[in-house]
Amino acid sequence: MTGDTPSKDHPLVEVAWYDAIEVNDWQDMGSFPNKPMLSWSVGYLVAEDEFAITLVSLVNKHHWSLGITIPMGMVDEIRYLRVKK
C-alpha cells in the first residue's frame, strides 16, 4: 500500500459504550431489560468533543462513510489501537 493511511490523521479506536435497548415484539410485564447493553465499536476516530465521539468504517483523503456518533455520557472506555506496518 502506498501513500498516507487513514490512521495518520484518524486513529483507529475501540470504544466500549452503553447502547440503548429497543424491543419490537410483545414481552411479559417485568421482563423488559432495564439496563443499557455494554457494546463495543471499532473504527477511525473522525470527531470527538465533550458531547460525543464519532467513528467511521470507511475513510479516504476527502470523505468518510458508515459512521456512528456515540454520546460521551454513554462511553465507558476509549482504547487507541495500533496499526501494524
C-alpha positions in Angstrom: 0.0 0.0 0.0 1.4 3.4 -0.9 0.6 6.9 0.3 -0.8 8.2 3.6 -3.0 5.8 5.5 -6.3 6.9 7.2 -4.7 6.2 10.6 -2.2 9.1 10.1 -4.9 11.7 10.7 -7.7 9.5 12.1 -6.6 7.0 14.8 -8.1 3.5 15.0 -10.0 3.1 18.3 -12.2 0.7 20.2 -15.0 2.3 22.2 -16.8 0.4 25.0 -20.2 2.1 25.4 -23.7 1.5 26.8 -26.2 1.2 24.0 -29.9 1.8 24.3 -32.2 -1.2 24.1 -35.1 -1.5 21.7 -37.7 -4.3 21.8 -40.1 -4.7 18.9 -42.3 -7.5 20.0 -44.6 -8.4 22.9 -43.0 -9.0 26.2 -44.3 -10.2 29.6 -44.6 -7.4 32.1 -41.5 -7.2 34.2 -39.3 -9.0 31.7 -38.1 -5.9 29.9 -34.3 -5.4 30.2 -33.8 -2.3 32.4 -30.1 -1.7 31.7 -28.3 -0.4 28.7 -26.3 -3.1 26.9 -22.4 -2.8 27.1 -21.3 -2.8 23.5 -18.0 -2.3 21.6 -17.4 -0.4 18.3 -14.2 -0.2 16.4 -13.4 2.5 13.8 -11.5 5.5 12.7 -11.9 8.5 15.1 -13.0 11.5 13.0 -14.6 13.7 15.7 -14.5 14.0 19.4 -15.6 16.7 21.9 -17.2 16.8 25.3 -20.6 15.8 23.9 -19.9 12.9 21.5 -17.4 10.7 19.7 -17.7 9.8 16.0 -16.2 6.6 14.5 -16.3 5.6 10.8 -15.6 2.4 8.9 -14.7 3.9 5.6 -12.3 6.8 5.1 -10.3 8.3 2.3 -8.4 11.6 1.8 -11.5 13.7 1.5 -14.5 11.7 2.6 -15.8 9.3 5.2 -18.8 6.9 5.4 -20.6 4.4 7.6 -20.3 6.3 10.8 -21.7 6.2 14.3 -21.8 9.1 16.8 -21.9 8.0 20.4 -22.9 10.4 23.2 -20.0 10.8 25.7 -22.4 10.1 28.6 -22.7 6.5 27.2 -18.9 5.9 26.7 -17.3 3.6 29.2 -13.7 3.5 27.7 -11.8 4.5 24.6 -8.8 2.4 23.6 -6.4 3.6 20.9 -5.4 0.7 18.7 -2.0 0.4 16.9 -1.9 -0.4 13.2 0.8 -2.9 12.3 3.0 -1.8 9.5 
